[in-house]
């Protein structure tokens, strides 16, 4: 059952990430601001995995996250070293890179509103069925 819950968490988080990155399909057309290949980085929150699990657990879930040392993770499979390097980059610079403030500000201006915060999204969309 834990695998199913993890898979559901990944799916729900992907849906959240997709909604904030795409504006859930409700964008405004502002060609003077964007439309020339700009990356619009709509960001509701910058959260660690511990902050995500804490937010979801406030909703009655019982999730946990344990970070393992990079070298332990990297030895898990042939592909794990590349993933470990990617995760280390995200931890150091975020998913959007170190200097993403201008991209975030542009995305918020084009969207015409602030993106949904993760806690509000989780309240409306994330439910783990009871384990019997």
C-alpha positions in Angstrom: 0.0 0.0 0.0 2.9 2.4 0.6 4.0 2.1 -3.0 0.4 3.0 -4.1 0.4 6.0 -1.8 3.8 7.1 -3.1 2.7 6.8 -6.7 -0.5 8.8 -5.8 1.7 11.5 -4.1 3.9 11.7 -7.2 0.9 11.9 -9.5 -0.9 14.6 -7.4 2.3 16.6 -7.0 2.9 16.4 -10.8 -0.7 17.7 -11.3 0.0 20.6 -8.9 3.3 21.4 -10.6 1.7 21.3 -14.0 -1.1 23.6 -12.9 1.2 26.2 -11.5 3.6 26.0 -14.5 0.8 26.3 -17.1 -1.6 28.4 -15.1 -4.2 25.6 -15.4 -5.1 26.7 -18.9 -6.4 30.1 -17.8 -3.6 32.5 -19.1 -4.0 36.0 -20.4 -2.7 37.0 -23.7 -0.1 39.6 -23.3 2.2 39.5 -26.3 3.9 42.6 -25.3 5.1 40.9 -22.1 5.6 37.3 -23.2 5.2 35.3 -26.3 8.8 35.4 -27.7 10.0 32.1 -26.2 10.0 33.3 -22.6 9.8 30.7 -19.8 6.9 31.6 -17.6 7.7 30.2 -14.1 4.5 30.4 -12.1 5.4 29.3 -8.6 3.0 29.0 -5.7 5.6 27.9 -3.2 9.2 26.8 -2.9 8.9 23.8 -0.6 11.2 21.1 0.7 9.9 17.5 0.7 9.6 17.8 4.5 7.4 20.9 4.1 5.2 19.1 1.5 4.7 16.1 3.8 4.0 18.3 6.8 1.4 20.2 4.7 -0.3 17.0 3.6 -0.1 15.5 7.1 -2.1 18.5 8.4 -4.9 17.2 6.2 -4.9 13.9 8.1 -2.4 12.0 6.1 0.5 10.0 7.6 3.3 10.6 5.1 7.0 10.8 5.8 10.2 11.7 4.0 13.7 10.6 4.8 16.6 12.0 2.9 19.5 9.6 2.4 23.1 10.6 1.8 23.8 11.1 -1.9 26.4 8.3 -2.1 23.9 5.8 -0.6 21.3 6.8 -3.1 23.8 6.9 -6.0 24.8 3.2 -5.3 21.2 2.0 -5.6 21.2 1.6 -9.4 23.1 2.5 -12.5 20.8 5.5 -13.1 20.8 6.7 -9.6 24.0 8.8 -9.8 22.5 11.0 -12.5 19.3 11.4 -10.4 21.4 12.2 -7.3 23.2 14.9 -9.2 19.9 16.4 -10.4 18.4 16.3 -6.9 21.6 18.0 -5.5 21.2 20.8 -8.1 17.6 21.3 -7.2 18.5 21.4 -3.5 21.2 24.0 -4.2 19.4 26.1 -6.9 15.7 25.1 -6.9 14.0 23.6 -9.9 14.0 26.9 -11.7 17.6 27.8 -11.1 19.4 30.2 -8.8 18.2 33.5 -10.3 14.5 32.9 -11.1 13.0 36.0 -9.4 12.6 37.9 -12.7 11.0 34.9 -14.5 8.6 34.4 -11.6 7.7 38.1 -11.5 7.0 38.1 -15.3 4.8 35.0 -15.0 2.8 36.5 -12.2 2.3 39.7 -14.3 1.2 37.8 -17.4 -1.1 35.5 -15.3 -2.7 38.6 -13.7 -2.9 36.8 -10.3 -0.8 35.0 -7.8 -0.5 31.2 -8.2 -2.3 28.9 -5.9 -0.3 28.0 -2.7 0.4 24.3 -2.2 -1.6 24.1 1.0 -4.7 25.6 -0.7 -4.3 23.2 -3.6 -3.8 20.2 -1.3 -6.9 21.1 0.7 -9.0 21.1 -2.5 -7.3 18.2 -4.4 -5.2 15.8 -2.3 -6.9 13.0 -0.5 -5.4 9.6 0.4 -8.0 6.9 0.9 -8.1 5.4 4.4 -6.1 2.2 4.8 -8.3 -0.7 6.1 
